[in-house]
């Protein structure tokens, strides 16, 4: 089979048509010339693959329905791939998203069917990137929607009727496969939902904690316990150290970490969101520590570090270089000539510029050039972040009813300073033994940026360290 494949690939790499006749080379005047066409082999192969895939899918579409019934194997194994290779991407997308196709695809085995679906998704993503120039995983939104569709298809199937334990176990394994694929797009919060769904299925069918599938899904769940990359003291035990780096100008390096084996600096959300400091807007995504398979690659040039794939720059958030501040990737910003004479805007740009200046130490730490005593590290506890409403991983307060009964409006306006006995601990029923804890106190921004705002970064930690709070008349915590 491999020999036949290689032969067919070699032939398709030199077989070229000029209208309705075989194209010949200028030097020898012969078609399929191995010597002259070899330098164009990749172009010829891609063109032939596109044209032949289009002919096959068009031929199938023109068949009567009776003939199509006898070609079910082609429909589920090859038609989506031929549509993708023909760059008929909308048709391929709609086909894979259809319940009827998903039922057919997994009818002969959920595990194998999911593996084939994932291969279709990867081909779809690859072809979409080859068709147009895209940044920020723009095509990833379609890929993520396909993965989400398949997830809900399996969840509905699992709950729709009594199923054999083996089938439900396969559904759990399929959800792990889909969640792992989703992590490639830095959708850590979403992939955690997939893994939690799988764990809940395994728990329902009485798999114990020693079962291989339970062990595997718990490892994946652990990989989603994301910690933000923040500025920490150079003496901190939570500082990050690169595994490989090059300190030369224009040097590129992976963000895989020696301080956290198997992990690297990754994007937290995988989607750039709009950010704004005063009247200056930009795109941004926070950074975290995740699996090395999603490691970013940085280029260090002229004192700044940029993401190789899209040119976004490493920066301390809201132009603030202080301990505990979160690190992000931000879009490039240039000051206009007229703004150079505006003192307020010039101060802001100077602060933004200072927040993007980083160097690499001899031990592999990345430190702020303007504050060398601060380097990249993590908070002690996993970060709290927003999840979709109804997510199996939403944080649910244990004492919510007590909090509702205690309205802060009934307390003096000074707050809880003198009423700590009236507050309730922010313990979570959704995460037994855990609560909402402070990751870092006294986060401060410069007066010139956000008028000296103060804050506390929140995380998920042991209940004995949990904060206490009340709810005011607007149900604000």
N, C-alpha and C positions, 0 to 999 in steps of 0.2 A: 504493500500500500504506500509506504513512504517513498519507494523508488518511483512508483507511478506518479505520485504527487510532484516529486522533484522534476521528473521529465516533463510533465504538463506545465509546470511553472516556467521551466527553461524555454519551452516552445512558445508559451504565451508572452515571453519577454522579448522575443525577436520577430513575432508574427505581426506584421503591420500592413494595413490596407490604405490605399490611396484611391478613394472612390470605390469602385467595384473591382479594382485590380490590386494584386499584391504590390506593395511598395518595394522598390529596389534601391540599393545603395549606389551612390554616385561613383565610387571608386571601382567596384567590381561589376556593377550592373546586375546583381543577382538579388533575389528576394531572401528574406530571413538570414541576412549575412551576419554570422557570429562575430566577425571582426569589427565591422562598421557600426552595427546596431547595439553592441554590448554597452556602450557608454550611455545609451538611452533606454536600457532594459527596464529600469524602474518606472519610467514614464509610460513606456509601451505596455507594461504589465498592468499598471493602474487603469489605463485607457481601455484595454481589452476587458479587464475585469468588470468595469463599469458597463461597457456596451453589451457584453455577453450576459451579464446579470439582468440588464434591462430587457433583453430579448426573451430570456427565460420567464421572467415575471410577467411580461406582456403576453406571452404565449399562454401561460396558465390562466391569466385573467380572461382571455378570449374563449376558453373552453366551456362547453355546456356543463350544467350542474351535474349531470350524470357522470361525466368523465372526471370531474373534480372529486367525486366521492371515492373514486378508486385511487386518488392521489393524496390521501390523508397524510401519508408519511412525508411527502414533499411539502405539504402545507405546514406541518408543525416543525420540521427539521431544517428546511432550506428556504422556503419563501421569504421569511423575515430577513434572513441574511442576504438574499438576492436583492430585495428591496433596498436594504441598507447600502450594499455595494453599488447599486445603480444610482445611489444618492436620491432615491425617492423616499426621503426621510420622514415626511409627514405621513405617508401611507404606512411605513414601517412602524412609526410611533402609534398610530391609531390601531393597527393590527395587534401589537403587543399589549395595548391597554384594554383590549376587548375581553370580557369575561369568557366568551365562547372559546376564544383561542387559548386562554389560560387553562380552562378545563381540559381541552384537548392536549395541551402541552404536558400536563402533569398526570394524565390518565394512566400512563404506564410506569408511574413511579414519581413520587414527589421530589426525592433527592436528586435524581438525574434530571428531572424536568426543570428544577430550580437552577441546576448547574448550566443547562442549556440557555435558560432565560438570562442568566448573568452574562454568559458569553455574547448573547445578542446585544445586551445593554452596553458592554464594552466595545463591541464593533460599532454600535450606533454613536457612542461618544467619540471614538476615534475618527469616524467618517465625518462627523459634524465639525470637528476641529480642523480636518484637512480641507473642508469646503470653504470656511470663512475664518478670518482672524478673530479670535475671541480672547478676552481677558476675564479675570474674576470667575472662572468656571461658569460663564454665561450659559453654556450648553448644559452645565450641571443641573440647572433647574428642571429641565426635561427629564434628565436621567433620574434625579431624585423623585420626581413625580411618578415615574414608572416603578421605582422601587417601593414607593409608598402604596401604589395601586396593588402591587403583588402582595405586600404585607397585609392590607385590609382584605384582600381576596382570601388569603389563608386564614385570617382570624374569623371571617364570616363562615368559611367552610368548617372550621373547628367547632364553632358554636351552633351551627345549623342543624346538626343531627348527631346521634350517638356514633362515635367512631371507635374503631379498634385501637388499642393502646399503641401498636406499632405505627399506625398511620399518624396518630397524634404526636408521637415521638419524632416522626419524619417532618411534620409541620414545624415543630420546635427547632429542629436542625436547619430547616429551610430559612427560618427567621434569623438564625445566627448567621447564615451565609449572606442574607440580604443586609443585615446590620453591618457586617464586616465590609461589604462593598460600599456602604454609605459612609463609612469612616474615611474612605479615600478622598471624600469631598469636605472633610473636616466638620461633618455634621454630627458632632459628638453627642449632643443632647438628643437628637432624633434617633441615632443608632442605639442609645441607651434604652429607649422605648422598645426597640425591636428585641434587644437582649432580655429585657424584663418580661416581655410577652412570652419569649421562649422559656424563661425560668418558670413563669407561672404555669405554663402547660406541663412542664416536667414535674412540677410540684403536684399538680392535679392528678397526674397519672402515677403518683406515688414513687417517682424516682428518688432515691436517697442521695445524700450529699457525696457519696463515694462513686456514684454513677459517672462514667466518663463524660457524658453530655452535660451533666450538671457542673462538673468540675470545669469543663470548657466554657460554658456560658458565664460562670462566675468570674473566670479570668477576663472575659470580654467586658463584663460589667465593671470590673475593677479598672480596666483601661479607660473607661469613660469618666472616672472620678477626676475631673479636670481641675488643675490648679493654674491660676493665672500666672503669667510671667510678670514679676514686679521688680522694682529696685530694692535691694537689700544691702545691708552692711557687708563689706568685704570679709568680715569675720563670721558672717552668718553660716550656720550649718546647712541652710537651705539654698546656698548659692549654686548656680549652674556652671558646669565646666564642659567645654566643647571636647569632643573626642579627637577631631582632626581640624586643624585650622592653618591658615597661612596669613602672616601679618603683612605681606607686601601689598602695595597699592594695586587696585583692580583685581585682588585675589578673590577667588570664589571658594566657598567651603560649605559643607553640609552642617546643619545644626544638630546633628546627632550628639548625644551627651555621654561623657564618661562618668559624670557624677550620678547619672540615672541610666544605667545600662538597659538597652532596649527601648529607650525613649528619646525624644528630640523636641525642639521648639516647633510648634505647629500653630496653625490658625485655629482660633476657638470656634468660630461659627461657619467659616467657609464662604461667607457672603459679606461683601463690603456694604456697610451702612453709611448713611449721611451723618456727618459730625459737624459741629459748629462751635467756634470760640469767638464770642462777640459777633461781629458781622462776617467772619471768615468761615466759609463752608469747605468741606473736604470729605473724602471717603475714608473709612477706617474699619479695621477688624482687630479685635484684641488677640493677644498671643497667649498660648498656654503650653503645658508640657503634655505631649501625647505620644502615641506609638511612633517608632522611628520610621515606619513605612510612609508616614505622612510628613516627614521632615522637610522643612523649608531649606532652600539653598540661598545663601546670602552672597552678595558681592560687596567687598569693602573698598570704597573709593573716596578719596578726599575727605576722610573723617566720618563719612556716613555709611550705613549699611542698608542695602536695598535688596528686596526680594527678586531673585533672578527672573522668575516667571512673569512678573508684571511691573517691576520697577518701583513698587511701593516701598516706602522708607520706614525703617525701624525708628520709633519715637516714643518718648515718655508721654503719656496721655495728658491732654489739656495743657501742653507746653510747661509741664511741671516736673522739675528734677528734684524729687524728694523721696525719702524712704517710704516704701509701701505703695508708691504710685505704679499703676498698671502700664505695661508696655504694649504698644500697638503697631500695626502697619498703617501708614497714612499715605494718601496721594500727595504728589509733589505740589508745592505751592511757591509761586514767585511773586515778589513784591512789584507793584506797578511803579512807574517813574513818579507819578503824581503822589503816591503814598509815601515816597521817600522823605517828603517834607512834612508829613503828618506824624508828629511825635508819638502819639498814642499807637498808631498802627505800626510805626517803626519799632517801638518797644515790644509789641506783640510778635512781630516777625523775628526780632532778635531772640525772644524767648522760645519761639517755635524752632528756630535754627539751633539754639543751644540744646534743646531737648532731643535733637537728632544726631548729636555728635557722640560717637562711641569708639572705643579702642579695645584691642584684645590683649590680655595679660599673658605672661609666659606660661601660666598654669592653665590657660584656656578659658579664663573668665572674660566676659564682655562687660566693660565698665564705662561709666559716663566720663567723657573727656573733661567736662566742666566740673564734675564732682567725682574724682577718682576713687573716693572711699565708698561709692555706691556701685554695685554691679547687678547683673541680672540674677534673679533667684525666684523663689516661689513663696507663697503664703504657707503657713503650717497646715491649714485645712483646705479641703476641696471647696471650690467657689460655689456660691449660689447664683443661679441665672434663671432667666425666664424660660418656661417650657410651654408647649401648646396646652390650651385648656383641655382637661380630660386626660392628660398624659398619666401613664401609670407611675411616673416618677415625680409627680407634683408633691410639694411639701405641704402637709396638712397639720395645722396646729392642734395639739392635744387639748389645750384649755380654751378653745375658741369660744365655747358658750359662756365660760366665765368672763372672758374678755369683753364679749358683747354686753354682758350685764353690768360691766363696769365702764361707764363712759367717762372719758377724760374731761368732758365738759363739766362734770360735777366736782372736779378737782380745782384747786387754785391755779391761776394762770401761770404760776412759776414752774409748772410741770411736775416732774417726779422727784425733784431734788429733795423735797421734804415729805414725799408720799411713796417711798419705795415699797412700803408694806402693802400698798394698794395695787401694785403691779403683779402680773403673772409671768412666770417663766415661759420663754418661747420654746417649749419642748414639742417634739413632733410625734404624732401618732403614726404617721406614714413611715417613719424611720425610727423604730424603737431604740431607746437609749441615746438618741441623738437630739440635737437642738440647733437653733440659729445662734452662732457664736461670732464674736469679733475676730476677724483675721488680722486687722491692724488698726490701732487707735490713731486719732489725730492726723488723718490725711489732710494736708493743707495745700491750697493753691496760692500762687503769688497774687498780691493785690492788683497788679496790672492785668491779670488774665481773667479771673472770675471773682474779683473783689474779696479775696481772702476767704474762700469757702472752706469749711471744715467738714469732715465726714469720717465714718467708720466703715471699713470694708467688712462685708459679711461672708460667713462660710458655714459649712456643715460640720459640726464637731461634737464632742462628748457633751451630754446633757448637763453635767455639772459646771460646764463653762458657759452655758447658754445665757443670753441676754434676757432681761425682763422688759415688759412693755404694757401699754394700755391702748385702747381704741377710743378715738375722739368721736364727737357727734356726727362726723362725716364718714365714720367707719374707716378712718385712716389709722394705721398702726403707728 
